[in-house]
Amino acid sequence: MPLSKRQKRRLLEVSKMIESSIVVKDDMEEIQLEYAQELEDLANSFQQKKASTKEPTSRDIVPTAPKEQKNLSKAAQKAADRRSNTRSKPKDTPPPARTPDIVNNSPEWAKRLWKQIAKKCHPDRLSFQELTAIEISRRQTWFLEAKKLFEDQEWPKLLHIGVQLGEYVDDIDAKQQLGWLNREYEGISKTIMTVQDSLAWKWGTNWENLELRHKIVVAILRHKGITPPPKPEIIQILLKLELD
């Protein structure tokens, strides 16, 4: 049974919420990386300061082999890994072959939806459509995402892209489709909450709360096995940090 206008509108409303939440999540994770790196740099400065005040030993004199991304926190490392995974592959690297089972085992509605998405988003077709540069970029991204989602059989995410393009699925009950999209939205919302609860985020967004920032610095230093300096010294460093 075809979806009604009201059902399509509800799907589109949730899909818009998903799309806007993805933008917020990505921006917040980028900011979180910056906060985490700032914390790492601050902790390293304390460590270097402490090292400069002690007598040099043979271990200090003999240089040790550097380790890649040695000073990144877990949050920074996670974000860096995510960036690395999203980098484009070299042009001479052939894309992985799609096995026939992927297509054969896919439901008919998913095959049709993927074809409709490809028609509206394939790079060769975009130049013939009256679209803004932003919309062209968005559709190029959707094309690559939808291709992978189809191959991975991630139907809720594929459905979301289809709805954004005005391509709806009549073969699946509207209630089930709304359930899929609502779970997608809830998952992104939980990720945003996780970012907000992180130590790096509390550090970056509470720049005026010196008492809280002092506690965060002490916790980081102790976690790294560094004896924290007196509180007045840390507070003074935090005040100077805001002047940079």
C-alpha positions in Angstrom: 0.0 0.0 0.0 1.5 3.4 -1.0 2.5 5.8 1.8 0.1 8.6 2.5 1.2 12.3 2.3 1.1 12.5 6.1 3.3 9.4 6.5 5.8 10.7 4.0 5.9 14.0 5.9 6.5 12.2 9.2 9.4 10.3 7.6 10.8 13.5 6.2 10.6 15.2 9.6 12.6 12.5 11.3 15.1 12.3 8.4 15.7 16.0 8.7 16.4 15.6 12.4 18.9 12.9 11.6 20.6 15.0 9.0 20.9 18.0 11.3 22.1 15.8 14.2 24.8 14.3 12.0 26.2 17.8 11.3 26.1 18.7 15.0 27.8 15.4 16.0 30.6 15.8 13.4 31.2 19.4 14.5 31.3 18.4 18.2 33.7 15.6 17.6 36.0 17.9 15.7 35.8 20.4 18.6 36.3 17.6 21.1 39.5 16.6 19.3 40.8 20.2 19.7 40.0 20.2 23.4 41.7 16.8 23.9 44.8 18.0 22.1 44.9 21.1 24.2 44.8 19.0 27.3 47.5 16.8 26.1 49.8 19.8 25.2 49.2 21.2 28.7 50.0 17.9 30.4 53.1 17.6 28.3 54.2 21.1 29.3 54.0 20.1 32.9 56.0 16.9 32.2 58.7 18.8 30.3 58.9 21.4 33.1 59.4 18.7 35.7 62.0 16.9 33.6 64.0 20.2 33.2 64.3 20.6 36.9 65.8 17.2 37.7 69.4 16.0 37.2 69.9 14.4 33.8 70.4 10.6 33.8 71.7 8.3 31.1 68.1 7.6 30.1 67.6 11.4 29.5 70.8 11.7 27.5 70.2 8.7 25.2 67.3 9.6 22.8 64.4 7.2 22.6 62.6 6.3 19.4 59.6 8.5 18.8 56.2 6.9 18.7 53.6 8.1 16.3 50.8 10.0 17.9 52.4 9.3 21.3 50.8 12.2 23.1 47.3 11.9 21.8 44.6 11.2 24.4 42.1 8.4 23.8 39.6 10.9 22.5 42.1 12.5 20.1 43.3 9.1 19.0 39.8 8.0 18.2 39.1 11.1 16.2 42.4 10.7 14.4 41.6 7.1 13.5 38.2 8.2 12.2 39.8 10.8 10.0 42.3 8.3 8.7 39.6 5.8 7.8 37.7 8.4 5.8 40.6 9.5 3.7 40.2 8.8 0.0 42.2 5.9 -1.3 44.9 6.3 -3.9 43.6 6.5 -7.5 45.6 3.4 -8.5 43.9 1.3 -5.8 40.9 -0.5 -7.4 37.7 -0.5 -5.3 36.8 -3.8 -3.7 34.7 -6.0 -5.9 31.0 -6.4 -4.9 30.1 -10.0 -4.7 26.9 -11.2 -6.5 25.5 -12.4 -3.2 25.2 -8.8 -2.0 22.8 -7.9 -4.8 21.0 -11.2 -4.9 20.3 -11.3 -1.2 19.1 -7.7 -1.0 15.4 -7.0 -0.9 13.8 -5.7 -4.0 12.8 -2.5 -2.4 16.4 -1.8 -1.4 17.6 -2.5 -5.0 15.0 0.0 -6.4 15.8 2.6 -3.8 19.6 2.3 -4.5 18.9 2.8 -8.2 16.8 5.9 -7.6 19.5 7.3 -5.3 22.1 6.6 -7.9 20.0 8.4 -10.6 19.8 11.5 -8.5 23.3 11.5 -7.1 25.7 9.9 -9.5 28.5 12.3 -10.4 27.8 11.9 -14.2 24.2 13.0 -13.7 24.7 15.9 -11.4 26.0 18.2 -14.1 22.7 17.9 -16.0 20.7 19.1 -12.9 20.1 22.6 -11.8 21.7 22.3 -8.3 23.7 24.6 -6.1 27.4 23.8 -5.4 26.4 22.8 -1.8 23.7 20.5 -3.1 26.0 18.9 -5.6 28.6 18.3 -2.8 25.9 16.8 -0.6 24.7 14.5 -3.3 28.2 13.3 -4.1 28.6 12.4 -0.5 25.2 10.6 -0.4 26.1 8.6 -3.5 29.3 7.2 -1.9 27.5 6.6 1.4 24.5 5.0 -0.2 26.7 2.7 -2.3 28.5 1.4 0.8 25.2 1.2 2.8 23.7 -1.0 0.1 26.7 -3.2 0.0 26.7 -3.5 3.8 22.9 -3.9 3.8 22.4 -1.1 6.3 18.8 -0.5 5.3 17.7 2.2 7.9 20.6 4.5 6.8 19.9 3.9 3.2 16.2 4.7 3.8 17.2 8.0 5.4 19.2 9.1 2.3 16.3 8.1 0.1 13.8 10.1 2.1 16.2 13.1 1.9 16.0 12.8 -1.9 12.2 12.4 -1.9 12.4 8.7 -2.7 10.1 6.7 -0.5 9.5 3.0 0.0 6.0 1.7 -0.3 6.8 -1.9 0.3 7.5 -1.5 4.1 5.0 -0.4 6.7 5.3 3.3 7.6 5.4 2.4 11.3 8.4 0.2 10.7 10.2 2.8 8.7 9.6 5.4 11.4 11.0 3.0 13.9 14.1 2.6 11.9 14.6 6.3 11.5 13.9 7.1 15.2 16.5 4.5 16.3 19.0 6.2 13.9 18.2 9.6 15.5 18.5 8.2 19.0 21.9 6.6 18.3 23.3 9.9 17.0 21.8 11.7 20.0 23.5 9.3 22.4 26.8 9.9 20.6 26.4 13.7 21.1 25.6 13.1 24.8 28.8 10.9 25.1 30.9 13.8 23.7 29.3 16.2 26.1 30.1 13.9 29.0 33.7 13.5 28.0 36.6 15.1 30.1 37.9 16.9 27.0 34.5 18.6 26.4 34.1 19.6 30.1 37.6 21.1 29.9 36.9 23.1 26.7 33.4 24.4 27.5 34.1 25.4 31.1 36.9 27.8 30.4 35.7 30.3 33.0 35.5 27.7 35.8 39.1 27.6 37.1 38.2 25.3 40.0 36.8 22.6 37.6 39.7 23.1 35.2 42.2 22.7 38.1 40.6 19.4 39.0 40.7 18.2 35.4 44.4 19.1 35.1 45.2 17.3 38.4 43.3 14.2 37.3 45.1 14.1 33.9 48.5 14.6 35.5 48.0 11.8 38.1 46.7 9.5 35.3 50.0 10.1 33.5 52.0 9.5 36.7 53.0 13.2 37.0 53.0 14.8 40.4 50.8 17.9 40.1 52.4 21.2 41.1 50.8 23.4 43.8 47.3 24.6 43.0 48.3 28.3 42.8 50.8 27.4 40.1 48.3 25.5 38.1 45.8 28.4 38.4 48.4 30.9 37.2 49.1 28.7 34.1 45.4 28.4 33.4 45.0 32.2 33.5 47.9 32.7 31.1 46.5 30.0 28.8 43.4 32.2 28.2 45.6 35.1 27.1 47.1 33.2 24.2 
